[in-house]
Amino acid sequence: MNLSKTHLYSKKIESQSAFESGDSAFEVLAEQILEIGDVNDAMRNLVQEGFTGQDDRPVGGLKDIVNRSQEERRFLLEKYTYEKIPPGELLEELENYPFVGSESLTIEKGNDVLSMLKRLDKLDEAIKEAMKTGQLGELDLDGVEDLLGKLARIQLEEILRMISALEEAGYLLKNRDRFKLGPKAVREIAQDAMREIFSQMKKGNLGAHDTFKKGDWGDLTGQTIPYEFGQSFEINLQKSLFNTVVREGPSIPLRIQSQDLEVNEHEHLTQSATVLMLDQSRSMGMYGTFTAAKKVALALYWLVQTKFPRDKLFVVGFSDYGMTIEGKDLPESTWNHWVAGTNMHHGLILSRQLLARQNVANKQILMVTDGEPTAHMENGQAYFSYPPTPRTLEQTLKEVKRCTREGIVINTFMLEMNYFLMEFMDEMAKINKGRSFYTKPDQLGRYMLVDYLEGRKRKV
């Protein structure tokens, strides 16, 4: 006997994947990673909340399954009463549930309803565990379908297919019960960030194309390299057509694809070493500016990787302390949720030490921040104070002097226009010949990438 309300209105639904490939599935996950800063938290969020697949088709998450389970339980409790069940073990167990209905249960139907309620309880426990871990492997899909209908099963299958597609495509690497980003995922997130910023540069007439004129290149090396987004589009037609023939065979017409394209390789005119100092203080997250700054860091990382591979780019995050961030770790970097402090002093120390090891003509620091320094280092320990103490300002400016003596230009991008920050930037400008810019978060990339490209041409 089927007691489920869900079964009464569920239709036969054929399962069809919400995504054509792992690439399209990753587009959904990538934005979550940028916002949340952790691939496992991002996966948990998708599993819990659901997502929108291709063709804007919504796929419910575990919260939707929980709601269905609660609706199923409510249907049973509001329909039946156990008043006519004789004393005994069955009655004792039914009394654990708050029945408020009017239809009297018989012993046979009472056992069926009790079994259904116990199975719903067990399902709820399994779903709660899956919501904590983001892992659906322990869920009994047959049981879910039997209790909640075909649609509930299909939703879970959609999520499982998405996870499987991401693993098979190399975006996610599984280590026991946790995921980490594969190299392909880091590359895709960085490419997307650069595409987004270049698109803004075009719209803003900031010279996205002019920046990549032929004059930026040295002599031809005689070699070709596979074309990647962001590179000079100087196609070597002979090598590209050869690749097409190798891939398709000697057939006419030739169907050239993007994977066949190769471009001429040039020597670089100059080399530069850059440190991107990324403010990770609590205010950057609380006011929603950190994600925009992280996208710029990813775009700059990919620009150097693809267009200027002989350049050096380092990323230093700073909040209560400074720390170096590897390029592969940028997608999951996040702001400091727990400890206050903008230790610009420590960030500058680390940046200067990194640049001191580079034997190049151009050395620069690009600093993104939304506030004045509020912490400094003393004997290896960070000291925080807000408002900042004269000692914090003094130690930070001393480090600016050290950077200046070592030929390092410091350009600062301010995401907040407050009096104390602007006053401090004026003091920095008296010491270092770098520049300060005020920009809104959504325009940061446009200005920083242009500044990087201009800065690498300068001879220090």
Number of C-alpha atoms within 10 A of each C-alpha: 5 12 15 18 18 22 17 10 9 13 11 9 9 9 13 10 16 22 19 13 15 19 16 16 23 22 15 16 20 20 15 18 22 22 19 19 20 20 21 20 17 21 21 20 20 22 26 22 15 20 20 15 19 14 8 9 11 13 19 22 22 25 16 16 22 17 11 18 22 14 15 21 19 15 17 20 18 14 14 18 21 21 15 12 16 12 9 8 9 15 18 12 11 18 13 8 13 11 18 14 14 13 13 15 18 15 15 8 14 19 16 15 21 17 12 19 20 11 15 21 15 11 20 16 12 15 22 15 15 19 21 13 16 23 19 20 9 10 15 13 17 12 14 21 16 16 25 22 22 21 21 23 20 21 22 22 17 21 22 16 18 24 20 14 21 23 17 13 17 16 25 22 17 11 8 6 9 14 18 15 22 17 13 13 24 20 19 17 23 26 23 18 23 25 15 16 25 21 13 17 20 13 12 12 11 15 14 19 12 11 14 16 10 11 9 16 15 13 10 12 10 9 11 17 14 17 21 16 14 18 14 20 14 13 17 18 14 10 18 21 18 15 18 20 17 10 14 12 11 11 9 8 6 12 12 16 12 11 13 19 24 23 20 19 20 18 14 16 12 18 18 24 23 25 24 26 28 28 31 31 27 20 21 25 17 12 9 12 22 28 23 19 23 27 25 29 28 24 25 22 26 25 20 15 17 16 16 18 13 15 18 18 23 19 26 23 27 26 26 27 22 24 17 18 16 13 19 17 13 20 27 19 22 23 24 19 13 8 13 18 27 30 28 33 27 28 29 25 17 20 26 22 11 18 25 16 9 15 11 16 16 22 27 26 26 22 23 25 26 23 23 24 26 25 30 28 19 11 5 8 12 16 18 20 15 12 11 18 15 10 14 22 19 13 19 25 20 15 18 25 17 16 25 18 12 13 18 26 22 26 25 22 21 23 22 18 14 12 11 14 17 18 12 16 18 14 14 22 17 10 16 21 14 17 16 18 17 16 17 15 19 16 18 22 27 24 17 23 22 15 14 17 15 11 18 20 15 12 12 13
